[in-house]
Amino acid sequence: MSIAEASKRIPEKVFRDPVHDYIHVQHQVIMDLINSKEMQRLRRIKQMGTASYTFHGAEHSRFSHSLGVYEIARKICDKFVRNFSIENGGVWDDSERLVVLCAALLHDIGHGPFSHTFENIFNTDHEKMTREIILSEATEVNQILRGVSADFPRQVASVIDKTYPNPQVVQLISSQIDADRMDYLLRDSYFSGTNYGNFDLSRILRVMHPYEDGIRFDYNGMHAVEDYITSRYQMYMQVYFHPVSRGMEMLLHHLLKRAQELFLTKNEFTSRDTHASFLEPFFTQDWTLEDYLRLDDGVLQTYFQHWIFYAEDPVLRDLADRFINRKPFKSVTYNELENQEDVKILIDLVGKLGYDIQYYVAMNSRFDLPYDFYRPNAEKPRTQIELVEKNGHMVELSKASSLIAAFTGQQRGDERLFLPNELFYGKNRDNITLFEPILTQIHAMTKTGTITPLDENSTDTFI
């Protein structure tokens, strides 16, 4: 089969979708990819990870997000071929539509369970795994793509890793305003029950168009682009960086770290009831693609449930119980430069209460760059958003918008110290006995939500 043959339309099939109303499938290759086992695995991986413990509606999957990204990419291609096709003197070559749609659909196929936490513990990389799933001849996805042409898997993978030669195609899938970001903002906002991520998608698609070096936007659509940037900022500050979600993430991190340590020291996972055969290759850093594709959120949660009831190690058992039954670590903000000594004091106090600070204390910083212009010397230079005026002159977004100029190049976020919830003020008020002096110190340092240095006059109660 050639790309031209694979690009022929089939009778349209649709999926109902709460964000886009319908997902329209018009190519057999897309339908086959959707039905592949690697894509179906994404149904079992939550899009927002531990955020569902904060926003109970956020149970949607990476599968639904992938379909949404595909649908936005399809709408963009339809708009481009209608208004900017090379046949009509434009710059859009619609023969690249199929590679765009496949890359949009498959862009997240390499995510693992609780993706970013899992990656931090076991040194996996979802982008590298996406490429491997697409290129490995052992996967159904690869077989389907090779049915188009022998080189087609490589073309799709090159779009995702940003080496594809046409920047228009790359920027549709990965840029500061792309199909991926537009879907996850709308979808995550919808399912989390917040309105922060809402923006005028139809207007943005209307003012978007291709040019030789990528994608640009009509100047008169600037306000819709501003709305998108501010929506993204609000979602990160109010939803993605929510301290409870991060508290659950830190808990999960320590749970998996404890399990790995116990396995490697042969002190646990020796009985049939507590083994974790699907995780063992990751504990030893000797895993294969087949091992990776066995995992999803449900597999990990099943192991966690078993550890609650059968693990001999009290720390593993307790951490599993806290995670499964939503007992997140609670946090206070701090400034790394100003509060180094205060953080050490607070961690020491927690240790004096008998907690293993390796597993019951965590420091986490989350910062996002809402928007930045192109910096060629940056480690990961961003493709800037450009507006085109009626005379054809292009201007970078932050030069035209004072609102976006305030965001440009500015990191937003915070640093947090996470501790067991029961140590905070208002907890265990009826159970303070032997450790009352220590708890009083902890309360004094954390009561405001930001680490407060101990009063010099109170140090005589420090134990």
C-alpha positions as CSV (number, residue, x, y, z in Angstrom):
1,M,0.0,0.0,0.0
2,S,1.2,3.5,-0.8
3,I,0.6,6.7,1.3
4,A,-1.7,7.8,-1.5
5,E,-3.8,4.7,-1.2
6,A,-3.8,4.8,2.6
7,S,-5.0,8.4,2.4
8,K,-8.2,7.5,0.6
9,R,-11.3,8.2,2.6
10,I,-13.5,5.5,4.1
11,P,-17.1,5.9,5.1
12,E,-16.9,8.1,8.1
13,K,-17.0,6.6,11.6
14,V,-17.5,8.7,14.7
15,F,-16.8,8.5,18.5
16,R,-18.9,10.7,20.7
17,D,-16.8,13.0,22.8
18,P,-17.7,15.4,25.6
19,V,-15.1,18.0,24.5
20,H,-15.3,17.9,20.6
21,D,-18.8,16.5,20.3
22,Y,-17.6,13.9,17.7
23,I,-14.3,12.4,16.8
24,H,-14.4,11.8,13.0
25,V,-12.4,8.9,11.6
26,Q,-12.1,8.9,7.8
27,H,-9.1,6.6,7.2
28,Q,-8.8,2.9,7.8
29,V,-5.2,3.3,9.1
30,I,-6.5,5.6,11.9
31,M,-9.3,3.1,12.8
32,D,-6.8,0.2,12.9
33,L,-4.4,2.2,15.1
34,I,-7.2,3.1,17.5
35,N,-8.0,-0.6,17.8
36,S,-4.4,-1.7,18.4
37,K,-3.5,-3.2,21.8
38,E,-0.9,-0.5,22.4
39,M,-3.6,2.3,21.9
40,Q,-6.2,0.4,24.0
41,R,-3.7,0.2,26.8
42,L,-4.0,4.0,27.1
43,R,-7.6,3.5,28.3
44,R,-6.1,2.1,31.5
45,I,-3.8,5.1,32.2
46,K,-5.3,8.3,33.6
47,Q,-4.5,11.5,31.8
48,M,-4.0,13.5,35.0
49,G,-2.4,10.9,37.2
50,T,-2.8,11.6,40.9
51,A,-4.9,14.7,40.2
52,S,-8.0,12.5,40.3
53,Y,-7.5,12.3,44.1
54,T,-8.0,16.1,44.2
55,F,-10.5,16.6,41.4
56,H,-12.7,13.5,41.6
57,G,-14.0,14.0,38.0
58,A,-10.6,13.8,36.5
59,E,-10.8,10.1,35.8
60,H,-10.4,10.5,32.0
61,S,-7.7,8.5,30.2
62,R,-4.8,9.2,27.9
63,F,-6.8,7.3,25.3
64,S,-9.5,10.0,25.2
65,H,-6.9,12.7,25.1
66,S,-5.2,11.1,22.2
67,L,-8.4,10.9,20.2
68,G,-9.0,14.6,21.0
69,V,-5.5,15.6,19.8
70,Y,-6.2,13.6,16.6
71,E,-9.5,15.5,16.1
72,I,-8.0,18.9,16.5
73,A,-5.3,18.0,14.1
74,R,-7.9,16.7,11.6
75,K,-9.8,20.0,11.9
76,I,-6.6,22.0,11.2
77,C,-5.8,19.9,8.2
78,D,-9.3,20.4,6.8
79,K,-9.0,24.2,7.3
80,F,-5.5,24.3,5.7
81,V,-6.4,22.3,2.6
82,R,-9.6,24.4,2.2
83,N,-7.8,27.8,2.4
84,F,-4.0,27.3,1.9
85,S,-3.5,24.2,-0.4
86,I,-0.6,24.2,-2.8
87,E,-3.0,23.5,-5.6
88,N,-4.5,26.9,-5.0
89,G,-1.2,28.8,-4.6
90,G,-0.8,28.2,-0.9
91,V,1.9,26.4,1.1
92,W,0.0,23.4,2.7
93,D,0.7,20.0,1.1
94,D,-2.3,17.8,2.1
95,S,-0.3,14.7,1.1
96,E,1.2,15.0,4.6
97,R,-2.2,14.8,6.3
98,L,-1.9,11.1,7.1
99,V,1.5,11.5,8.9
100,V,0.0,14.4,10.9
101,L,-3.0,12.5,11.9
102,C,-1.0,9.4,12.9
103,A,1.5,11.4,14.9
104,A,-1.4,13.3,16.7
105,L,-3.1,10.0,17.6
106,L,0.1,8.3,18.8
107,H,2.0,11.2,20.4
108,D,1.3,9.9,24.0
109,I,1.4,6.1,23.4
110,G,4.6,5.7,25.3
111,H,3.2,6.9,28.6
112,G,3.5,4.5,31.6
113,P,1.3,4.2,34.7
114,F,1.2,7.4,36.8
115,S,3.6,8.5,34.1
116,H,5.9,11.2,35.5
117,T,6.3,9.6,38.9
118,F,7.0,6.2,37.4
119,E,9.6,7.9,35.1
120,N,11.4,9.5,38.0
121,I,11.8,6.3,39.9
122,F,12.6,3.9,37.1
123,N,14.4,6.2,34.7
124,T,12.0,5.6,31.9
125,D,11.1,8.3,29.3
126,H,7.7,8.3,27.7
127,E,8.9,10.2,24.6
128,K,11.6,7.5,23.9
129,M,9.1,4.8,24.6
130,T,6.7,6.4,22.1
131,R,9.4,6.2,19.5
132,E,10.2,2.6,20.4
133,I,6.6,1.5,20.2
134,I,6.2,3.1,16.8
135,L,9.5,1.7,15.4
136,S,9.5,-1.8,17.0
137,E,8.4,-4.5,14.6
138,A,7.0,-6.4,17.6
139,T,4.1,-3.9,18.1
140,E,0.7,-3.8,16.3
141,V,1.2,-0.1,15.8
142,N,4.3,-0.6,13.8
143,Q,2.7,-3.3,11.7
144,I,-0.2,-1.1,10.9
145,L,2.1,1.8,10.0
146,R,4.3,-0.4,7.8
147,G,1.2,-1.4,6.0
148,V,1.2,2.2,4.6
149,S,4.9,2.0,3.6
150,A,8.1,0.6,5.0
151,D,9.3,4.1,5.9
152,F,6.1,5.4,7.3
153,P,6.8,4.4,11.0
154,R,10.0,6.4,10.8
155,Q,8.2,9.4,9.4
156,V,5.6,9.4,12.1
157,A,8.2,9.0,14.8
158,S,10.2,11.9,13.4
159,V,7.2,14.2,13.7
160,I,7.0,13.3,17.4
161,D,10.7,13.8,18.1
162,K,10.7,17.0,16.0
163,T,13.1,15.9,13.3
164,Y,10.5,15.8,10.5
165,P,11.6,18.1,7.7
166,N,8.4,20.2,7.4
167,P,8.1,22.5,10.4
168,Q,4.4,23.0,9.7
169,V,3.8,19.4,10.5
170,V,6.0,19.4,13.6
171,Q,4.4,22.6,15.0
172,L,0.9,21.2,14.6
173,I,1.8,18.5,17.1
174,S,4.5,20.2,19.3
175,S,4.8,24.0,19.8
176,Q,3.6,26.6,22.3
177,I,0.1,26.4,20.8
178,D,-0.5,23.0,19.3
179,A,-3.2,20.3,19.0
180,D,-1.8,18.5,22.1
181,R,-1.9,21.5,24.4
182,M,-5.3,22.7,23.1
183,D,-6.9,19.4,23.8
184,Y,-5.5,18.7,27.2
185,L,-6.4,22.2,28.5
186,L,-10.0,21.8,27.3
187,R,-10.3,18.2,28.4
188,D,-8.6,18.5,31.8
189,S,-10.7,21.6,32.5
190,Y,-13.9,19.8,31.6
191,F,-13.2,16.6,33.7
192,S,-11.7,18.4,36.7
193,G,-14.8,20.6,36.9
194,T,-12.9,23.8,36.6
195,N,-13.2,26.5,34.0
196,Y,-9.6,27.7,34.0
197,G,-8.7,25.9,30.8
198,N,-11.5,27.1,28.6
199,F,-10.6,29.2,25.5
200,D,-12.1,29.9,22.1
201,L,-10.8,26.9,20.1
202,S,-12.9,27.7,17.0
203,R,-11.4,31.2,16.8
204,I,-7.9,30.0,17.2
205,L,-8.3,27.5,14.4
206,R,-9.8,30.2,12.2
207,V,-6.9,32.6,12.6
208,M,-4.2,29.8,12.3
209,H,-2.5,29.2,9.0
210,P,0.7,27.7,7.6
211,Y,3.7,29.5,6.1
212,E,7.0,28.2,4.9
213,D,8.7,28.0,8.3
214,G,5.8,26.8,10.4
215,I,2.5,28.1,11.8
216,R,1.4,31.6,12.4
217,F,-1.8,33.5,13.5
218,D,-3.6,36.5,12.1
219,Y,-3.0,39.6,14.1
220,N,-6.7,40.2,14.6
221,G,-6.9,36.8,16.4
222,M,-4.4,38.0,19.1
223,H,-7.0,38.1,21.9
224,A,-8.0,34.5,21.3
225,V,-4.3,33.5,21.6
226,E,-3.9,35.7,24.7
227,D,-6.9,33.8,26.2
228,Y,-5.3,30.5,25.4
229,I,-2.0,31.5,27.1
230,T,-3.7,32.8,30.2
231,S,-5.9,29.6,30.4
232,R,-2.8,27.5,30.3
233,Y,-1.2,29.6,33.1
234,Q,-4.3,29.2,35.2
235,M,-4.5,25.5,34.7
236,Y,-1.0,25.0,35.8
237,M,-1.3,27.2,38.9
238,Q,-4.7,26.0,40.0
239,V,-4.9,22.4,38.8
240,Y,-1.7,20.8,37.6
241,F,0.4,22.2,40.5
242,H,-2.3,21.6,43.2
243,P,-0.6,20.7,46.5
244,V,-2.9,17.8,47.2
245,S,-2.2,16.2,43.9
246,R,1.5,16.7,44.5
247,G,1.2,15.3,48.0
248,M,-0.3,12.1,46.5
249,E,2.5,12.1,43.9
250,M,5.2,12.3,46.6
251,L,3.5,9.5,48.4
252,L,3.5,7.4,45.3
253,H,7.1,8.2,44.7
254,H,8.1,7.0,48.1
255,L,5.9,3.9,47.9
256,L,7.6,2.7,44.7
257,K,11.0,3.7,46.0
258,R,10.4,1.6,49.2
259,A,9.2,-1.3,47.1
260,Q,12.3,-1.2,45.0
261,E,14.7,-1.0,48.0
262,L,13.0,-4.0,49.6
263,F,13.2,-6.1,46.5
264,L,16.9,-5.3,45.9
265,T,17.8,-6.1,49.5
266,K,15.8,-9.4,49.4
267,N,13.9,-8.4,52.5
268,E,10.4,-8.5,50.9
269,F,8.5,-9.9,47.9
270,T,9.6,-13.4,48.8
271,S,6.1,-14.8,49.3
272,R,3.4,-15.5,46.7
273,D,1.2,-12.9,48.3
274,T,3.5,-9.9,48.1
275,H,5.5,-10.5,44.9
276,A,5.2,-7.9,42.1
277,S,6.4,-9.9,39.0
278,F,5.5,-7.1,36.5
279,L,7.5,-4.6,38.5
280,E,10.5,-6.7,39.2
281,P,12.3,-5.9,35.8
282,F,12.0,-2.2,36.7
283,F,13.3,-2.7,40.2
284,T,16.5,-4.2,38.6
285,Q,16.6,-1.8,35.7
286,D,16.5,-4.8,33.3
287,W,13.2,-4.3,31.5
288,T,12.1,-4.7,27.9
289,L,9.4,-3.1,25.7
290,E,7.2,-6.1,26.4
291,D,7.6,-5.6,30.2
292,Y,6.8,-1.9,29.8
293,L,3.6,-2.5,27.8
294,R,2.3,-4.9,30.5
295,L,2.0,-2.0,33.0
296,D,-1.0,0.3,33.5
297,D,-2.5,2.1,36.5
298,G,-4.6,-0.9,37.4
299,V,-1.6,-3.2,37.6
300,L,0.2,-0.9,40.1
301,Q,-2.9,-0.4,42.2
302,T,-3.5,-4.1,42.4
303,Y,0.0,-4.5,43.8
304,F,-0.6,-1.7,46.3
305,Q,-3.8,-3.4,47.5
306,H,-1.9,-6.6,48.1
307,W,0.9,-4.8,50.0
308,I,-1.7,-3.3,52.4
309,F,-2.8,-6.7,53.5
310,Y,0.2,-9.0,53.0
311,A,3.4,-6.9,53.1
312,E,5.6,-7.7,56.2
313,D,7.4,-4.3,56.0
314,P,5.4,-1.7,58.0
315,V,6.6,1.2,56.0
316,L,5.6,-0.4,52.7
317,R,2.3,-1.4,54.2
318,D,1.6,2.1,55.6
319,L,2.6,3.9,52.4
320,A,0.4,1.7,50.3
321,D,-2.5,2.3,52.7
322,R,-2.0,6.0,52.5
323,F,-2.0,6.0,48.8
324,I,-4.9,3.6,48.1
325,N,-7.1,5.3,50.8
326,R,-6.2,8.9,49.9
327,K,-4.2,10.0,52.9
328,P,-1.9,12.5,51.1
329,F,1.2,14.1,52.4
330,K,0.4,17.7,53.4
331,S,2.8,20.6,52.5
332,V,4.2,24.0,53.4
333,T,5.8,26.4,51.0
334,Y,9.4,27.5,51.5
335,N,12.2,29.4,49.8
336,E,15.2,27.3,49.1
337,L,17.6,30.3,49.5
338,E,16.0,31.7,52.7
339,N,14.7,28.6,54.5
340,Q,17.5,26.0,54.2
341,E,18.1,25.9,58.0
342,D,14.4,26.0,58.8
343,V,13.8,23.0,56.5
344,K,16.6,21.0,58.2
345,I,15.1,21.8,61.6
346,L,11.6,20.7,60.5
347,I,12.8,17.5,59.0
348,D,14.8,16.7,62.1
349,L,11.7,17.2,64.2
350,V,9.8,14.7,62.0
351,G,12.6,12.2,62.5
352,K,12.5,12.6,66.3
353,L,8.8,11.5,66.1
354,G,10.0,8.1,64.8
355,Y,9.2,8.6,61.1
356,D,11.7,7.4,58.6
357,I,12.4,10.7,56.9
358,Q,13.6,9.0,53.7
359,Y,10.0,7.9,53.1
360,Y,7.9,10.4,55.1
361,V,9.4,13.7,54.0
362,A,9.7,15.0,50.5
363,M,10.7,18.3,48.9
364,N,9.2,19.2,45.6
365,S,9.4,22.3,43.3
366,R,7.1,22.9,40.4
367,F,7.6,25.8,38.0
368,D,6.2,26.4,34.6
369,L,7.1,28.9,31.9
370,P,3.7,30.1,30.6
371,Y,5.2,31.6,27.4
372,D,8.6,32.5,26.0
373,F,10.0,33.8,22.7
374,Y,12.6,31.8,20.7
375,R,15.9,31.7,22.5
376,P,18.4,29.8,20.2
377,N,20.9,29.3,23.0
378,A,18.4,27.8,25.5
379,E,18.6,24.1,26.4
380,K,15.2,23.5,24.9
381,P,14.4,26.5,22.7
382,R,10.7,27.2,22.2
383,T,9.1,28.0,18.9
384,Q,7.6,31.4,19.5
385,I,4.1,32.4,18.5
386,E,4.0,34.8,15.6
387,L,1.2,37.1,14.5
388,V,1.0,38.3,10.9
389,E,-0.3,41.8,10.1
390,K,-2.4,42.7,7.0
391,N,0.7,44.0,5.3
392,G,2.4,40.6,5.8
393,H,4.8,41.8,8.5
394,M,5.2,39.2,11.3
395,V,5.5,40.2,15.0
396,E,6.3,38.0,17.9
397,L,3.3,37.7,20.3
398,S,4.9,39.3,23.4
399,K,5.9,42.4,21.3
400,A,2.2,42.9,20.4
401,S,0.5,42.0,23.6
402,S,1.3,43.7,26.9
403,L,-0.6,41.0,28.7
404,I,1.7,38.2,27.3
405,A,4.8,40.4,27.8
406,A,4.1,40.1,31.6
407,F,4.3,36.3,31.3
408,T,7.2,36.1,28.9
409,G,10.3,34.3,30.3
410,Q,8.8,34.3,33.8
411,Q,8.9,31.1,35.8
412,R,5.7,30.6,37.9
413,G,5.3,28.0,40.7
414,D,6.5,27.2,44.2
415,E,8.7,25.0,46.4
416,R,7.0,22.7,48.9
417,L,8.0,20.5,51.8
418,F,5.7,17.5,52.2
419,L,5.1,15.8,55.6
420,P,2.6,13.3,57.0
421,N,-0.8,14.9,57.2
422,E,-1.3,14.0,60.9
423,L,1.6,16.2,62.0
424,F,-0.1,19.5,61.0
425,Y,-1.9,21.9,63.3
426,G,-5.5,20.8,64.0
427,K,-4.6,17.0,63.7
428,N,-4.4,14.7,66.7
429,R,-5.4,17.4,69.2
430,D,-6.7,14.8,71.6
431,N,-3.8,12.4,71.2
432,I,-0.8,14.6,72.1
433,T,1.1,13.1,75.0
434,L,4.8,12.2,75.1
435,F,5.6,14.1,71.8
436,E,3.6,17.3,72.6
437,P,6.7,19.5,72.6
438,I,7.9,18.3,69.2
439,L,4.4,18.6,67.7
440,T,4.1,22.1,69.1
441,Q,7.3,23.0,67.3
442,I,6.0,21.5,64.1
443,H,2.7,23.4,64.4
444,A,4.5,26.6,65.0
445,M,6.6,26.2,61.9
446,T,3.8,25.1,59.6
447,K,0.6,26.7,60.8
448,T,0.6,29.6,58.2
449,G,1.1,27.3,55.2
450,T,4.6,28.7,54.8
451,I,7.6,27.6,56.8
452,T,8.0,30.0,59.7
453,P,11.4,30.2,61.5
454,L,11.2,29.1,65.1
455,D,11.0,31.9,67.6
456,E,14.3,32.2,69.5
457,N,12.4,32.1,72.8
458,S,10.9,28.7,71.8
459,T,14.1,26.8,71.2
460,D,14.2,25.7,74.9
461,T,11.4,23.2,74.1
462,F,13.3,21.7,71.2
463,I,14.1,18.1,71.9
